[in-house]
C-alpha cells in the first residue's frame, strides 16, 4: 500500500477540509507499526480502512452540584477486507493492534456479507466546514463557573427547581483509505451544552430542558439566556390545568416536530428502500406532503452541530433536497444500498469505528414558513402547544405512525401558554397530517440535535387524556 493508517493528530487543519496523505507523508507514515497493513493490498481483493481519534472534555452538574469532570482521549481503527467475494470486518481501540485488525478482517471474510458493490474511489469533496480549535481548549474552571451561573439563574426563578447542566467540547480526526485510491482525512470540532430544570413530587414529575451543539464554541450569553428561558418555561409548567380528550389544533414546537419527521427519515433510508419496506419505494417525484414542507440534507451548514465532507465510507457528502415543496426528491444511501437499488451513491454512510456503515441523514434543514410564532399561538387558541413527546420510539414509523405521551404540553389561552396539561397522549399518522392538516409554518426555527426546524400548527389532532 505504501501508506499506513497509524498517525495524524486532530486539529491539524483550521478549516475542516480533508487533506491528502501524499501531501503529508512525513506526518502519516510510521512503517514500523504497519508492516502487515502495507501488504494488505496484495492479500485482499479489496479493502477499506477507517480510523478515528479525538480528545474531549465535559463538565456536568447534577442535582444542583458538580457531578463529574471527564477528560478523555479516544482512538479506533477498523478494516473491511474482501476475500473471494466476501467482506470481513474487524476493529480495535488500541493503536498498536492495526496489524491484528487487518489479519482478523481477512480471517472473518469467508463468513461475511457478499461484496456486491465497490469501496469508494478517489474523489475530493471540494467543500469546507467550520473548525474551531478552541473546542479542544475548554477551561475546566470556566466551565464549572458557567454551570454554577446557569444553576443560579434557574434557582432564582424557581427555588424548588433542581438544575442539571453540562458543558462539553472536543476535537476529532477521521481518515479513510481504500484499495480504489480514496484517502481522505477530516478534522472536526464540537461544542455543546445542556440545561434542565426538574422536580420530582408525588404524582408530578416535570423536566424542562434546552440544549444545542455546534462546530464552534457557543457564547456564554446564549447559554445563560437559555437557562433563563428554561426557568421561565418551568415556572409556567408548574401550573397544572385540566384538559379533556378530543380533537384540537396543536402547535408542535421544534422538539416535537422532530418526532413527526421520524417516519420520513425512516422512509427515505436506503435500507428500507432496498428491502422495499418503505412506502416511498416508487414515489420519487410525487407530491406527498403539503407544499410548505421542504426538507434538505445539508452536511455543510455552518451552524450545524454535525455534518461531514465525506461520509463514513469516504464518499463525498452532498447537499441534497429530500422533500421539496411537498415533493419527494431523494433517498439516503450507503454504497451497498445504492448498488442494490440501482441508484447513485449519496454520501450518507454513517458509522462508528465498531460498526459498519448504514444510511443516515447529516443535518436536516426544514424550510421556514411565513407566519410569526405569536400569531400561531393566537391561532391555536383553546388547543395545545406540545414541546416534548415521550416514548415515540415504539411507533411504527414505516407506516407513518407517531404515538407517545405528551411529556411537556401547555394549554393555549389568550395567545400564550397558560399552564401545563398532564396525562395526555397522541397518536397520529405523519404522512397524513403533514399532507392535509398543516395550518401554518413558523418563520422562526431552532436547532434540535442535527435538525433545524420550525414550529408547525396542525389541525384536527386527537388527544387522549385522563
Order of alpha helices (4+ residues) and beta strands (2+ residues): alpha-alpha-alpha-beta-beta-beta-alpha-alpha-beta-beta-beta-alpha-beta-alpha-alpha-alpha-beta-beta-beta-alpha-beta-beta-beta-alpha-beta-beta-beta-beta-alpha-beta-beta
